[in-house]
Amino acid sequence: MKRFLSVFSGLIKSSIITIRRFHGILIRAFKKIPKAILIMTKVEKIALTVLAIIAVALFIAKGIEIYHQNTKVQPVVGGSLIFGSTQEPVNLNPLFVQNDSDRAITNLVFLPLVKISPNGKMEKVLIEKHSASKDYKEFTVSLKSGLKWQDLKPITIEDVIYTFSVIKSPEYNGIYKDIFKNISFEEVDDKTIKFILPAPYKNFMSALDIKILPSHLLSGKAISELASDSFSKKPIGNGPYLIRKSNLTGASKFVTLEYFKDCIVKTKIKKIEFKFEKTNENIYFDLSKGRVNSLINIINDKSKELKKNSDNQIITNRLLQYNVLHLNPENALLNNLSVRKAIKYAINKSEIAEKVFNKQAIIATSAIASGVYAHRSYDDIYDVATSKSILSNLGWSLNSTGIFEKDGEILQFNLTCPDTENFKETADLIKNQLKTVGIKANVQIIDPAKFQTEILPKRNYDILLIGETLGNDLDLYPYWHSSQTNENGLNLSSYKNEELDKLLDEVRIETDLTKKKDLYFKIQDIIHDDIPAVFLTQPVDEFLVPSNVKNIKSYAIAEGSDFFYYIDEWYIKLGRGPKGN
């Protein structure tokens, strides 16, 4: 566009110079025009009119030609999306988000320092550059220039320091609590901050995928009161969308976002609105009446019906999560690899995906969910005959009730899971699948609060059914390193393997993605072969937008609210813009 304006401006300037140069001649000529017209014949007047029209048309055509030479058809800002959801937002301060609606909206209103893409790469967002000390214990980060909050105040290093000061405060009780507990930081200059770590960590930059708060609006307020502050209902952010209107207290609850033209991340959808209803029935009624045109997520039984409508497009993202059975080696039978193999062969994962999740899940086979660069897939086979054969070779025999028995002891385990509908259905299916091969499972459904305080820390189970979420950084250390088998750790299989520990330590500090991938493959091979757990299903998330929204792609995302991750690539409206963009 700059080139076009430059050319057009030059054309105007040259015309003005010409007019000034021949000013006197033109004035005299114009004075004679009325007299000339009076003495013209009718044919001459018509000819003059035609010539004038042709001259104007040629001038316009030349302008259009110049315009087209310097512009091209491309996405431009325009169009709107109206999302329907039953999950009302609770807190729109990004440090205190509580549900998927909170996260979806704050993902649009706020930007982080960096973000980790599904392909494992770190993308700089608010930062211009970063560096690390030789021992990887100090990281220096500098902000880009010209960054603005949505009230047009400049984003400064004070905002970064304030944000991390909140997270480190003992009064803070949000989603990032304790992750920067032993990390200190200091201001280097008005654009630069230095983080000091207690131990080397090459991949520390991935921890800075945290949205920044405006210190000029929040500094001085008690940290213990930030979660309930009015800012948490209608915040001022730094992202591609600002909250234009919202009502989260009345009968018709909504949040309306509008394109923020001064954001460093440029998007093309002009307006995004969220409307909240009490029931899914109300949401689908609104969709049928055109009151909403998009859905944050699609309930299981509606997917096929919605796909029939050509006005809709349904985007399916794989979630970096899975449901898994952890096999506790404290149980002597489960400490036997052959028994673990027999259990693995007995599990029909496809049946779980179809019956429990209505095909809104795919089978999982490894410790890294599918859809990302480091995933390694395995051909896990459901085979009742092989499962029975393994147990028979161990000296077990089927009794009159169809359960394996040896030395007067039946082959049975306690199968424990939290009290949620999906887990209960999954547990019942697994119980029946194990019974088919001759293993008895005693299902124990535990209240979620008790599950967190008594079951997990004490490893009080034989077989544990649970869901686990991986971040985009794919850090498996908390889930599989032997140091995490204590009551505060997440190694719920209580699995210990020296070779695996070494690989988990290496992959955590490796920055080369090719080498990192090789290490991840070795890690997955060890876990797959040793079977400390049986990976069951990986959920997929479906969302709906109108078919006129272009350039939406499917990705592997950490959680459903991350479907806005690449919204800067979406567009509805086409127009002409400057070449080179």
C-alpha positions as CSV (number, residue, x, y, z in Angstrom):
1,M,0.0,0.0,0.0
2,K,2.9,2.4,0.8
3,R,4.2,1.9,-2.8
4,F,0.8,2.6,-4.2
5,L,0.3,5.7,-2.1
6,S,3.8,6.9,-3.1
7,V,3.0,6.4,-6.9
8,F,-0.4,8.1,-6.5
9,S,1.1,11.0,-4.5
10,G,3.7,11.5,-7.2
11,L,1.0,11.6,-9.8
12,I,-0.9,14.3,-7.9
13,K,2.2,16.4,-7.3
14,S,3.2,16.3,-11.0
15,S,-0.3,17.4,-12.0
16,I,-0.2,20.3,-9.5
17,I,3.2,21.4,-10.9
18,T,1.9,21.3,-14.4
19,I,-1.2,23.3,-13.5
20,R,0.9,26.0,-11.8
21,R,3.3,26.2,-14.7
22,F,0.5,26.8,-17.2
23,H,-1.8,28.7,-14.8
24,G,-2.1,31.8,-16.9
25,I,-2.7,29.9,-20.0
26,L,-5.3,27.7,-18.4
27,I,-7.1,30.8,-16.9
28,R,-7.3,32.5,-20.3
29,A,-8.4,29.2,-21.9
30,F,-11.1,28.6,-19.3
31,K,-12.5,32.1,-19.8
32,K,-12.9,31.4,-23.5
33,I,-14.6,28.0,-23.0
34,P,-18.1,29.4,-22.5
35,K,-17.8,31.5,-25.6
36,A,-16.4,28.6,-27.6
37,I,-19.3,26.3,-26.4
38,L,-21.8,29.0,-27.5
39,I,-20.6,29.0,-31.1
40,M,-20.2,25.2,-31.3
41,T,-22.6,23.2,-33.4
42,K,-24.7,20.4,-31.8
43,V,-22.4,17.8,-33.3
44,E,-19.3,19.5,-31.9
45,K,-20.8,19.7,-28.4
46,I,-21.6,16.0,-28.5
47,A,-18.1,15.2,-29.7
48,L,-16.6,17.4,-26.9
49,T,-18.8,15.6,-24.3
50,V,-17.7,12.2,-25.6
51,L,-14.0,13.3,-25.5
52,A,-14.4,14.6,-21.9
53,I,-16.0,11.3,-20.8
54,I,-13.2,9.3,-22.5
55,A,-10.6,11.5,-20.8
56,V,-12.1,10.9,-17.4
57,A,-12.5,7.2,-18.1
58,L,-8.8,7.0,-19.2
59,F,-7.7,8.8,-16.0
60,I,-9.8,6.4,-13.8
61,A,-8.5,3.4,-15.7
62,K,-4.9,4.5,-15.2
63,G,-5.6,5.0,-11.5
64,I,-7.1,1.5,-11.3
65,E,-4.1,0.1,-13.3
66,I,-1.6,1.7,-10.9
67,Y,-3.7,0.4,-7.9
68,H,-3.7,-3.2,-9.3
69,Q,0.0,-3.1,-10.1
70,N,0.8,-2.2,-6.5
71,T,-1.7,-4.4,-4.7
72,K,-2.9,-8.0,-4.6
73,V,-6.0,-9.9,-3.5
74,Q,-5.5,-11.0,0.1
75,P,-7.3,-11.4,3.4
76,V,-8.4,-8.2,5.1
77,V,-10.1,-7.4,8.4
78,G,-13.8,-8.2,8.4
79,G,-16.5,-10.7,9.4
80,S,-17.6,-12.0,12.8
81,L,-17.9,-15.2,14.8
82,I,-20.5,-15.7,17.5
83,F,-19.6,-18.7,19.7
84,G,-22.2,-20.4,21.8
85,S,-21.2,-22.2,25.0
86,T,-22.8,-23.5,28.2
87,Q,-19.6,-22.8,30.2
88,E,-19.7,-19.3,31.6
89,P,-16.4,-17.6,32.2
90,V,-15.3,-17.3,35.9
91,N,-12.1,-15.2,35.8
92,L,-10.6,-13.4,32.9
93,N,-7.3,-12.5,34.6
94,P,-4.9,-14.9,32.8
95,L,-3.1,-15.8,36.1
96,F,-6.4,-17.0,37.7
97,V,-8.3,-18.7,34.8
98,Q,-10.5,-21.6,36.0
99,N,-12.2,-23.2,32.9
100,D,-12.0,-23.5,29.1
101,S,-14.1,-20.3,28.5
102,D,-11.7,-18.3,30.7
103,R,-8.7,-19.7,28.8
104,A,-10.3,-19.2,25.3
105,I,-11.1,-15.5,26.0
106,T,-7.8,-14.7,27.7
107,N,-6.0,-16.4,24.8
108,L,-7.5,-13.7,22.6
109,V,-7.2,-10.7,25.0
110,F,-3.6,-11.3,26.3
111,L,-0.2,-12.3,24.8
112,P,2.6,-14.2,26.5
113,L,6.3,-13.5,26.3
114,V,6.8,-16.6,24.2
115,K,4.6,-19.6,23.1
116,I,5.4,-23.2,22.2
117,S,4.0,-24.3,18.9
118,P,2.6,-27.9,18.4
119,N,5.8,-28.7,16.5
120,G,7.8,-28.0,19.6
121,K,9.4,-24.7,18.5
122,M,9.5,-21.7,20.7
123,E,8.0,-18.6,19.0
124,K,8.9,-15.2,20.3
125,V,5.7,-13.1,20.9
126,L,6.4,-10.0,23.1
127,I,10.2,-10.5,23.2
128,E,12.7,-9.3,20.6
129,K,15.7,-11.4,21.7
130,H,17.0,-13.6,24.5
131,S,20.3,-15.1,25.6
132,A,21.5,-17.6,28.1
133,S,24.7,-17.8,30.2
134,K,27.2,-20.6,29.5
135,D,26.0,-22.6,32.5
136,Y,22.3,-22.1,31.5
137,K,21.5,-20.6,34.9
138,E,20.8,-17.1,33.7
139,F,18.5,-16.0,30.9
140,T,18.2,-12.5,29.6
141,V,15.1,-11.4,27.8
142,S,14.4,-8.1,25.9
143,L,11.0,-6.8,24.9
144,K,10.1,-5.7,21.4
145,S,9.7,-1.9,20.8
146,G,6.3,-0.2,20.3
147,L,4.2,-2.7,22.3
148,K,0.9,-1.3,23.6
149,W,-1.8,-2.2,26.0
150,Q,-5.3,-1.9,24.8
151,D,-5.6,1.5,26.6
152,L,-2.6,2.5,24.4
153,K,-0.2,2.7,27.3
154,P,3.2,1.3,26.5
155,I,4.1,-2.3,27.6
156,T,7.3,-2.0,29.7
157,I,9.6,-4.3,31.6
158,E,7.8,-3.1,34.7
159,D,4.8,-5.2,33.5
160,V,6.9,-8.3,33.2
161,I,8.5,-7.8,36.6
162,Y,5.0,-7.2,38.2
163,T,3.6,-10.3,36.6
164,F,6.3,-12.6,37.9
165,S,6.3,-10.9,41.2
166,V,2.6,-11.8,41.5
167,I,3.3,-15.4,40.6
168,K,6.2,-15.7,43.2
169,S,4.1,-14.1,46.0
170,P,3.1,-16.4,48.8
171,E,-0.4,-14.8,48.5
172,Y,-0.8,-16.0,44.9
173,N,-2.9,-19.1,44.6
174,G,-3.4,-19.4,40.8
175,I,-2.5,-21.9,38.1
176,Y,1.2,-21.0,38.1
177,K,1.7,-21.3,41.8
178,D,5.2,-22.6,42.8
179,I,6.6,-22.9,39.3
180,F,8.9,-19.9,39.8
181,K,9.4,-20.5,43.5
182,N,13.2,-20.8,43.4
183,I,13.8,-18.5,40.4
184,S,14.7,-14.8,40.9
185,F,14.8,-12.0,38.4
186,E,16.1,-8.5,38.1
187,E,15.6,-5.5,35.8
188,V,18.6,-4.9,33.4
189,D,17.1,-1.8,31.7
190,D,13.7,-0.5,30.6
191,K,13.3,-3.3,28.1
192,T,15.3,-6.2,29.6
193,I,14.9,-8.6,32.4
194,K,17.3,-11.3,33.7
195,F,16.0,-14.6,35.2
196,I,18.4,-16.4,37.6
197,L,17.9,-20.2,38.1
198,P,19.1,-22.4,41.0
199,A,20.2,-25.1,38.5
200,P,21.0,-25.3,34.8
201,Y,18.0,-25.7,32.6
202,K,18.5,-25.2,28.8
203,N,14.8,-25.2,28.0
204,F,13.9,-22.5,30.6
205,M,12.5,-20.2,27.9
206,S,9.5,-22.5,27.4
207,A,8.4,-21.7,30.9
208,L,7.9,-18.1,29.8
209,D,4.7,-19.0,27.9
210,I,2.8,-16.9,30.4
211,K,0.5,-13.9,29.7
212,I,1.6,-10.5,31.1
213,L,-0.5,-8.2,33.3
214,P,-0.6,-4.4,33.1
215,S,1.2,-3.1,36.2
216,H,-0.1,0.5,35.6
217,L,-3.6,-0.8,36.3
218,L,-2.9,-3.4,39.0
219,S,0.2,-2.4,40.9
220,G,-0.6,-1.5,44.4
221,K,-3.6,-3.8,44.7
222,A,-3.4,-6.6,47.2
223,I,-2.4,-9.8,45.5
224,S,-4.8,-11.8,47.6
225,E,-7.6,-9.7,46.1
226,L,-6.6,-9.8,42.4
227,A,-8.7,-12.8,41.6
228,S,-11.9,-11.0,42.7
229,D,-10.9,-7.5,41.3
230,S,-13.1,-5.9,38.7
231,F,-10.2,-6.4,36.3
232,S,-11.0,-10.1,36.3
233,K,-14.4,-9.4,34.7
234,K,-13.4,-6.9,32.0
235,P,-9.6,-6.8,31.7
236,I,-7.4,-4.5,29.6
237,G,-5.0,-6.8,27.7
238,N,-2.3,-6.6,25.0
239,G,-3.7,-9.3,22.6
240,P,-5.3,-9.1,19.2
241,Y,-8.8,-8.6,20.7
242,L,-10.1,-6.2,23.3
243,I,-13.3,-6.6,25.3
244,R,-15.8,-4.1,23.8
245,K,-18.8,-5.2,25.8
246,S,-19.6,-7.9,28.4
247,N,-22.4,-9.0,30.7
248,L,-21.7,-11.9,33.0
249,T,-24.4,-11.2,35.6
250,G,-27.7,-10.9,33.7
251,A,-30.0,-13.4,32.1
252,S,-28.3,-13.0,28.7
253,K,-24.6,-13.4,29.4
254,F,-22.1,-12.5,26.7
255,V,-18.6,-11.2,26.0
256,T,-18.0,-9.2,22.8
257,L,-14.4,-8.9,21.5
258,E,-13.3,-6.5,18.8
259,Y,-10.1,-6.4,16.7
260,F,-7.4,-4.4,18.3
261,K,-5.5,-2.8,15.4
262,D,-2.4,-1.7,17.5
263,C,-1.6,-5.3,18.6
264,I,1.7,-6.8,17.4
265,V,-0.2,-9.9,16.3
266,K,-2.4,-9.1,13.3
267,T,-5.7,-10.9,12.9
268,K,-8.3,-10.7,10.3
269,I,-11.6,-11.6,12.0
270,K,-13.1,-8.2,13.1
271,K,-15.4,-9.3,15.9
272,I,-15.7,-12.4,18.1
273,E,-18.6,-12.8,20.5
274,F,-19.3,-15.4,23.1
275,K,-22.9,-16.1,24.2
276,F,-23.6,-18.3,27.2
277,E,-26.7,-20.5,27.7
278,K,-27.7,-22.8,30.5
279,T,-28.2,-25.9,28.4
280,N,-26.8,-27.5,25.2
281,E,-30.4,-27.6,23.8
282,N,-30.5,-23.8,24.0
283,I,-27.2,-23.5,22.3
284,Y,-28.3,-25.7,19.4
285,F,-31.5,-23.8,19.1
286,D,-29.6,-20.5,18.9
287,L,-27.4,-22.1,16.2
288,S,-30.5,-23.2,14.2
289,K,-31.9,-19.6,14.4
290,G,-28.6,-17.9,13.4
291,R,-28.2,-16.3,16.8
292,V,-24.8,-18.0,17.0
293,N,-22.7,-19.3,14.1
294,S,-19.9,-21.1,16.0
295,L,-19.5,-23.6,18.8
296,I,-16.6,-23.9,21.2
297,N,-17.1,-27.6,21.5
298,I,-19.6,-30.1,20.0
299,I,-21.3,-32.7,22.2
300,N,-21.0,-36.3,21.0
301,D,-24.4,-36.9,19.5
302,K,-24.5,-33.8,17.4
303,S,-21.3,-34.1,15.3
304,K,-22.8,-36.2,12.4
305,E,-25.9,-34.0,12.2
306,L,-23.9,-30.8,12.0
307,K,-21.6,-32.1,9.3
308,K,-24.6,-32.5,7.0
309,N,-25.1,-28.7,6.8
310,S,-22.8,-27.2,4.2
311,D,-22.9,-23.8,6.0
312,N,-20.8,-25.5,8.8
313,Q,-17.2,-26.7,8.9
314,I,-16.1,-28.8,11.8
315,I,-12.5,-28.7,12.9
316,T,-11.0,-31.6,14.8
317,N,-8.0,-31.1,17.0
318,R,-6.2,-33.8,18.9
319,L,-5.6,-33.0,22.5
320,L,-2.2,-33.6,24.1
321,Q,-3.9,-35.8,26.8
322,Y,-4.7,-39.4,27.3
323,N,-6.5,-41.8,29.6
324,V,-4.2,-44.4,31.0
325,L,-4.1,-47.4,33.3
326,H,-1.1,-47.2,35.7
327,L,0.0,-50.7,37.0
328,N,1.4,-50.5,40.5
329,P,4.5,-52.7,40.9
330,E,3.8,-52.8,44.7
331,N,1.4,-55.5,43.7
332,A,3.5,-58.6,43.3
333,L,1.5,-59.9,40.3
334,L,1.8,-56.6,38.5
335,N,5.5,-56.6,39.1
336,N,5.6,-59.4,36.6
337,L,6.1,-58.2,33.0
338,S,4.2,-61.2,31.5
339,V,1.1,-60.3,33.7
340,R,1.3,-56.7,32.5
341,K,1.4,-58.0,28.9
342,A,-1.6,-60.2,29.4
343,I,-3.5,-57.1,30.7
344,K,-2.4,-55.0,27.8
345,Y,-3.6,-57.7,25.2
346,A,-7.0,-57.9,27.1
347,I,-7.8,-54.2,26.6
348,N,-10.0,-53.3,23.6
349,K,-9.2,-49.6,23.2
350,S,-11.3,-49.2,20.1
351,E,-14.4,-50.3,22.1
352,I,-13.6,-47.6,24.7
353,A,-13.2,-44.9,22.1
354,E,-16.5,-45.8,20.4
355,K,-18.8,-46.6,23.4
356,V,-17.5,-44.1,26.0
357,F,-16.5,-41.2,23.8
358,N,-18.7,-41.8,20.7
359,K,-15.6,-41.8,18.5
360,Q,-14.5,-38.4,19.9
361,A,-11.3,-40.1,20.9
362,I,-8.6,-42.1,19.2
363,I,-6.6,-45.0,20.6
364,A,-3.4,-44.1,22.5
365,T,-0.3,-46.3,22.3
366,S,2.6,-44.3,23.8
367,A,3.7,-41.8,26.5
368,I,3.5,-38.9,24.0
369,A,0.1,-38.2,22.5
370,S,-0.2,-38.3,18.7
371,G,-0.2,-35.2,16.5
372,V,3.2,-33.8,17.6
373,Y,6.7,-34.2,16.1
374,A,8.0,-36.5,18.9
375,H,5.1,-39.0,18.9
376,R,6.0,-42.6,18.2
377,S,3.1,-45.0,17.3
378,Y,2.9,-48.7,18.1
379,D,0.7,-51.5,16.8
380,D,-0.9,-52.4,20.1
381,I,-3.1,-55.5,19.4
382,Y,-6.3,-56.5,21.2
383,D,-5.9,-60.3,21.4
384,V,-7.9,-62.3,23.9
385,A,-6.3,-65.6,22.9
386,T,-2.7,-64.3,23.4
387,S,-3.7,-62.9,26.8
388,K,-5.1,-66.2,28.0
389,S,-2.1,-68.1,26.6
390,I,0.4,-65.9,28.5
391,L,-1.5,-66.5,31.8
392,S,-1.8,-70.2,31.2
393,N,2.0,-70.4,30.6
394,L,2.4,-68.8,34.0
395,G,0.6,-71.7,35.6
396,W,-2.8,-70.1,35.9
397,S,-6.0,-72.2,35.1
398,L,-9.5,-71.1,34.5
399,N,-11.9,-72.1,37.3
400,S,-15.6,-72.8,37.0
401,T,-16.5,-69.1,37.0
402,G,-14.1,-68.3,34.1
403,I,-11.5,-66.6,36.2
404,F,-7.9,-67.7,36.3
405,E,-6.8,-69.4,39.6
406,K,-3.5,-70.7,40.9
407,D,-2.8,-72.3,44.3
408,G,-6.2,-71.4,45.5
409,E,-5.8,-67.7,44.7
410,I,-7.9,-66.1,41.9
411,L,-6.3,-63.5,39.6
412,Q,-7.9,-60.2,40.6
413,F,-7.0,-56.6,41.0
414,N,-8.6,-53.4,42.4
415,L,-9.3,-51.0,39.6
416,T,-9.5,-47.4,41.0
417,C,-10.7,-44.3,39.3
418,P,-12.2,-40.8,40.2
419,D,-16.0,-40.4,40.3
420,T,-16.7,-38.9,36.8
421,E,-19.0,-40.3,34.2
422,N,-16.4,-41.1,31.5
423,F,-14.1,-42.8,34.0
424,K,-16.9,-44.9,35.4
425,E,-18.0,-46.0,32.0
426,T,-14.4,-46.8,31.0
427,A,-13.8,-48.7,34.2
428,D,-16.9,-50.9,33.6
429,L,-15.9,-51.7,30.1
430,I,-12.3,-52.6,31.2
431,K,-13.8,-54.8,34.0
432,N,-15.8,-56.7,31.4
433,Q,-12.8,-56.9,29.0
434,L,-10.6,-58.3,31.7
435,K,-13.3,-60.8,32.7
436,T,-13.4,-62.1,29.1
437,V,-9.8,-63.2,29.4
438,G,-10.2,-64.5,33.0
439,I,-9.1,-61.6,35.2
440,K,-11.3,-60.2,37.9
441,A,-11.4,-56.4,38.4
442,N,-12.9,-54.9,41.5
443,V,-13.9,-51.4,40.4
444,Q,-13.5,-48.7,43.1
445,I,-15.1,-45.3,42.3
446,I,-13.6,-42.6,44.5
447,D,-14.8,-39.1,45.3
448,P,-12.5,-36.6,43.5
449,A,-11.4,-34.9,46.7
450,K,-10.5,-38.1,48.4
451,F,-8.9,-39.3,45.2
452,Q,-6.5,-36.4,45.4
453,T,-5.7,-36.6,49.1
454,E,-5.7,-40.3,49.9
455,I,-5.5,-42.4,46.7
456,L,-2.8,-40.6,44.6
457,P,-0.2,-39.6,47.3
458,K,-0.4,-43.0,49.0
459,R,-0.4,-45.0,45.8
460,N,-3.4,-46.8,47.3
461,Y,-4.4,-48.8,44.2
462,D,-3.5,-51.9,42.1
463,I,-4.6,-50.5,38.8
464,L,-5.3,-46.7,38.4
465,L,-7.5,-45.3,35.7
466,I,-6.7,-41.6,35.3
467,G,-6.3,-38.8,32.6
468,E,-3.1,-37.0,32.1
469,T,-2.3,-33.8,30.2
470,L,1.0,-32.9,28.5
471,G,2.0,-29.4,27.7
472,N,3.2,-28.3,24.2
473,D,6.7,-28.6,25.6
474,L,6.1,-32.4,26.1
475,D,8.0,-32.6,29.4
476,L,7.7,-36.2,30.5
477,Y,10.0,-35.8,33.5
478,P,7.2,-35.3,36.1
479,Y,5.4,-38.4,34.9
480,W,8.2,-40.9,34.5
481,H,11.4,-40.0,36.3
482,S,12.1,-42.1,39.3
483,S,12.5,-39.0,41.5
484,Q,8.8,-38.4,41.0
485,T,7.6,-41.6,42.7
486,N,7.2,-39.9,46.0
487,E,3.8,-38.9,47.3
488,N,4.1,-35.4,45.8
489,G,5.3,-36.7,42.4
490,L,3.2,-37.6,39.3
491,N,5.0,-40.9,38.5
492,L,1.8,-42.8,39.3
493,S,3.1,-46.1,38.0
494,S,5.9,-45.9,40.6
495,Y,8.1,-46.9,37.7
496,K,11.9,-46.8,38.2
497,N,14.4,-47.3,35.3
498,E,17.9,-45.9,35.4
499,E,18.2,-45.8,31.6
500,L,14.9,-43.9,31.3
501,D,16.0,-41.4,34.0
502,K,19.1,-40.6,32.1
503,L,17.2,-40.0,28.9
504,L,14.6,-37.9,30.7
505,D,17.4,-35.7,32.1
506,E,19.0,-35.4,28.6
507,V,15.9,-34.5,26.7
508,R,15.1,-31.8,29.2
509,I,18.2,-29.9,28.4
510,E,18.4,-30.7,24.7
511,T,17.5,-27.8,22.4
512,D,18.1,-29.4,19.0
513,L,14.7,-30.7,17.8
514,T,16.1,-33.5,15.8
515,K,18.2,-34.8,18.7
516,K,15.2,-34.2,21.0
517,K,13.0,-36.3,18.8
518,D,15.5,-39.2,18.9
519,L,15.6,-39.1,22.7
520,Y,11.8,-39.0,22.9
521,F,11.6,-42.1,20.6
522,K,14.0,-44.0,23.0
523,I,12.0,-42.9,26.0
524,Q,8.7,-44.1,24.4
525,D,10.3,-47.4,23.4
526,I,11.4,-48.2,27.0
527,I,7.9,-47.4,28.4
528,H,6.2,-49.3,25.7
529,D,8.3,-52.4,26.1
530,D,8.3,-52.5,29.9
531,I,4.5,-51.7,30.2
532,P,4.4,-49.8,33.5
533,A,1.1,-48.4,32.1
534,V,-1.4,-49.1,29.4
535,F,-2.3,-46.1,27.3
536,L,-6.0,-46.2,26.4
537,T,-7.5,-43.2,24.5
538,Q,-6.6,-39.7,23.4
539,P,-9.5,-37.2,23.2
540,V,-10.2,-35.1,20.2
541,D,-11.9,-31.8,20.4
542,E,-14.4,-30.6,17.7
543,F,-15.4,-27.0,17.2
544,L,-17.7,-25.5,14.6
545,V,-17.3,-22.3,12.6
546,P,-19.1,-21.1,9.4
547,S,-17.8,-22.5,6.1
548,N,-16.8,-19.0,5.0
549,V,-14.0,-18.9,7.6
550,K,-10.8,-19.8,5.6
551,N,-7.4,-21.2,6.4
552,I,-8.3,-23.0,9.6
553,K,-6.2,-26.1,10.2
554,S,-6.2,-29.0,12.6
555,Y,-3.5,-29.2,15.3
556,A,-2.5,-31.1,18.4
557,I,-3.3,-28.7,21.3
558,A,-2.7,-28.9,25.0
559,E,-6.3,-28.2,25.8
560,G,-9.5,-27.4,24.0
561,S,-9.3,-23.6,24.6
562,D,-6.0,-23.6,22.5
563,F,-8.0,-23.8,19.3
564,F,-7.5,-20.0,18.9
565,Y,-3.7,-20.6,18.8
566,Y,-3.4,-19.7,15.1
567,I,-6.3,-17.3,14.8
568,D,-4.0,-14.8,13.1
569,E,-4.1,-17.2,10.0
570,W,-7.9,-17.3,9.9
571,Y,-9.9,-14.9,7.6
572,I,-13.4,-14.3,6.3
573,K,-13.1,-11.3,4.0
574,L,-10.9,-10.8,0.9
575,G,-9.8,-7.4,-0.4
576,R,-6.8,-5.8,-2.0
577,G,-3.8,-5.0,0.0
578,P,-0.2,-3.9,-0.7
579,K,2.1,-6.4,-2.4
580,G,4.8,-7.9,-0.3
581,N,2.5,-8.6,2.7
